[in-house]
């Protein structure tokens, strides 16, 4: 049987999603948990790998098993074997043609900024603290220039292994809630560090060091060294993945006003 499963995790103490031999990863913990339930080794495939320190709300994986377990057993049994920083949200039997990565239509991320003079305590490692004043309206004007299908080389990290830098950003929405600014971005797929590099460049516009028109120049230049710094990982959340309706997977309806 093949199963789809949704994973929520606090990425603070992990080297990222992908399993590594020398550091703790979310993938390793998930596979260990499912292997205990299945009573055999389980390998998983995710919708999109996240970096060290990045959090997940609606990461989707798939795995296969011949063990006779119902969905409740996978969910409850799996959560019993997981550390408190990782939790399974739902599990569903899927057809053989389902693939967590290749069947995905779009991915959605949210970046959360605490924009005030005082640093956070309770939300340390869960938001990015930015003490300089930011103009979210100018940031939105810059972000609007990224909408569409184009080459995002200026926002692509040097270690990116993708064959090309063409992606389609379908939506970027920047909203302020008092001292908090959220940046919601949806695309068919993302390049390595793409969201964090976009946010780092938006900081330049928000501080009025660069104009919104600068983003048009960055897209034309296709040079990562000309864009802003890579924003910290702690403010980034993998929110959800969309799939064709035929798979009938639950949707992760995150409220717009959600901060943390």
C-alpha positions in Angstrom: 0.0 0.0 0.0 1.0 3.6 -0.6 0.3 6.3 1.9 0.4 10.1 1.9 1.1 11.8 5.2 1.3 15.3 6.5 4.1 16.4 8.9 4.4 19.4 11.2 7.7 20.2 12.7 9.8 22.7 14.6 13.0 22.8 12.6 15.1 24.6 15.2 17.2 21.6 16.3 17.5 19.9 13.0 20.0 20.2 10.1 16.9 20.4 7.8 14.6 17.9 6.3 17.0 15.7 4.4 18.7 12.8 6.2 22.4 13.3 6.9 25.0 11.0 8.4 26.5 13.6 10.7 23.5 15.6 12.0 19.9 15.2 13.2 17.2 15.6 10.5 13.4 15.6 10.3 13.5 12.8 7.7 15.5 10.5 9.9 13.0 10.9 12.8 10.0 10.4 10.6 11.5 7.3 9.0 12.4 5.8 12.4 8.9 6.3 13.7 7.2 4.8 10.6 9.6 1.9 10.6 8.6 1.0 14.2 4.9 1.0 13.3 5.5 -1.0 10.1 8.0 -3.4 11.8 10.3 -3.0 8.7 12.5 -0.3 7.3 10.4 2.6 5.7 11.8 5.1 3.2 9.9 8.4 2.5 9.7 11.0 -0.2 8.8 14.6 0.6 7.1 17.4 -1.3 10.0 19.8 -0.8 13.1 19.7 1.4 13.6 22.5 3.9 16.8 24.0 5.2 18.3 23.9 8.7 16.1 25.8 11.1 13.1 26.1 8.8 9.8 24.9 10.2 7.0 22.9 8.6 3.2 23.1 9.0 2.0 21.1 6.1 4.9 19.1 4.7 3.6 16.1 2.7 5.4 12.8 2.2 4.6 9.4 0.7 5.8 5.9 1.7 4.9 2.3 1.0 4.4 -0.6 3.3 3.1 -4.2 3.1 2.2 -4.2 6.8 -1.5 -4.5 7.7 -2.1 -1.1 9.4 -5.0 1.2 9.2 -4.7 5.0 8.9 -5.3 5.5 12.6 -2.5 3.1 13.5 0.0 5.0 11.3 -1.1 8.4 12.7 -1.3 7.5 16.4 1.5 5.0 16.5 3.7 7.2 14.5 3.2 10.2 16.8 3.9 8.0 19.8 7.4 7.3 18.4 8.2 10.9 17.4 10.0 13.6 19.5 7.8 16.5 20.6 9.1 18.8 17.9 7.6 16.6 15.1 3.9 15.5 14.7 1.9 13.7 12.0 -1.3 15.6 11.2 -3.1 13.2 8.9 -2.5 10.0 6.8 -4.4 8.7 3.8 -4.1 5.7 1.5 -3.4 6.9 -2.1 -3.1 5.3 -5.5 0.2 4.0 -6.9 0.6 7.0 -9.2 0.7 9.5 -6.3 4.1 11.1 -5.7 4.6 13.6 -3.0 7.0 15.7 -5.1 6.1 15.1 -8.7 2.3 15.1 -8.2 2.4 18.5 -6.5 0.8 21.5 -8.3 2.2 24.2 -6.0 3.9 24.8 -2.7 3.2 27.6 -0.2 5.5 29.2 2.3 5.0 31.9 4.9 7.8 34.1 6.3 7.2 35.8 9.6 9.0 39.0 10.7 8.8 40.7 14.1 9.5 44.3 13.2 10.2 46.2 16.4 13.1 47.6 18.5 13.0 44.9 21.2 14.1 41.4 20.5 11.7 38.5 21.1 12.0 36.0 24.0 9.0 33.6 23.6 9.2 33.6 19.8 13.0 33.2 19.6 13.8 30.9 16.7 10.2 31.1 15.5 10.2 34.5 13.9 12.9 36.7 12.3 13.5 39.8 14.4 14.2 42.9 12.3 14.7 46.1 14.4 14.8 48.6 11.6 11.5 50.0 10.4 10.1 48.3 7.3 7.6 49.8 4.8 5.5 46.8 3.9 3.7 48.7 1.2 6.9 49.3 -0.8 7.9 45.7 -0.1 4.6 44.6 -1.7 5.2 46.8 -4.8 8.6 45.1 -5.2 7.2 41.6 -4.7 4.5 42.2 -7.3 7.3 42.3 -9.9 8.1 38.6 -9.2 4.7 37.3 -10.2 4.7 35.0 -13.2 6.8 32.4 -14.9 10.4 33.6 -15.3 14.1 33.1 -14.5 14.8 33.7 -10.8 18.6 33.3 -11.0 19.2 36.4 -8.9 17.4 34.6 -6.0 19.0 31.2 -6.5 21.7 30.0 -4.0 25.1 29.0 -5.4 24.6 25.4 -4.1 21.3 24.9 -6.0 21.3 21.7 -8.0 18.2 22.5 -10.1 18.7 22.1 -13.9 17.4 25.7 -14.5 16.1 28.7 -12.6 12.7 29.0 -14.3 9.8 28.8 -11.8 6.3 30.3 -11.6 5.4 32.4 -8.6 1.6 32.6 -8.5 1.1 34.9 -5.5 3.1 37.0 -3.0 1.1 38.8 -0.3 2.7 41.0 2.4 0.6 41.9 5.4 1.3 43.8 8.6 -0.4 42.9 11.9 1.0 45.4 14.4 4.6 44.6 14.9 4.4 41.5 12.7 4.8 41.2 9.0 3.9 38.1 7.1 5.1 37.3 3.6 3.0 34.6 1.9 4.5 33.2 -1.3 3.0 30.5 -3.5 4.8 28.9 -6.6 4.8 25.7 -8.6 8.2 25.0 -7.1 11.1 26.8 -5.4 14.9 27.0 -5.9 17.4 26.4 -3.1 17.1 29.4 -0.7 14.8 31.2 -3.1 12.3 32.4 -0.5 14.9 33.5 2.0 16.8 35.3 -0.8 13.7 37.1 -1.9 12.9 38.2 1.7 16.5 39.4 2.2 16.1 41.6 -0.9 12.7 42.8 0.3 14.4 44.0 3.5 16.4 46.4 1.3 13.3 47.9 -0.2 11.5 48.0 3.2 14.3 50.0 4.7 14.1 52.3 1.6 17.7 51.5 0.6 16.4 50.3 -2.7 13.3 51.2 -4.7 10.7 48.6 -5.8 12.0 49.0 -9.4 15.2 47.4 -8.2 13.5 44.0 -8.4 12.9 44.4 -12.1 16.6 45.0 -12.5 17.5 42.0 -10.4 15.3 39.7 -12.6 17.1 41.1 -15.7 20.6 40.8 -14.3 20.2 37.1 -13.3 23.1 37.5 -10.8 22.7 36.3 -7.2 25.6 38.5 -6.0 23.6 41.7 -6.9 20.6 40.8 -4.7 20.1 41.1 -0.9 21.4 38.8 1.8 19.8 35.5 2.6 17.2 36.1 5.3 17.4 33.9 8.5 15.8 30.4 8.4 13.9 30.8 11.7 11.2 32.9 10.2 10.3 30.5 7.4 7.5 28.0 7.4 6.6 25.4 4.8 2.8 25.9 4.9 1.1 23.5 2.4 1.2 21.6 -0.8 -1.6 21.4 -3.4 -2.4 18.3 -5.4 -4.9 17.3 -8.1 -8.4 16.8 -6.6 -8.4 13.2 -7.7 -6.2 12.3 -4.8 -8.7 13.8 -2.3 -6.1 14.8 0.2 -7.0 17.1 3.2 -6.2 20.8 2.7 -4.1 22.8 5.2 -6.3 25.9 5.7 -3.9 28.2 7.6 -5.7 31.4 8.7 -4.3 34.5 7.2 -3.8 36.1 10.6 -1.7 33.2 11.9 1.5 34.4 13.3 2.9 31.5 15.3 
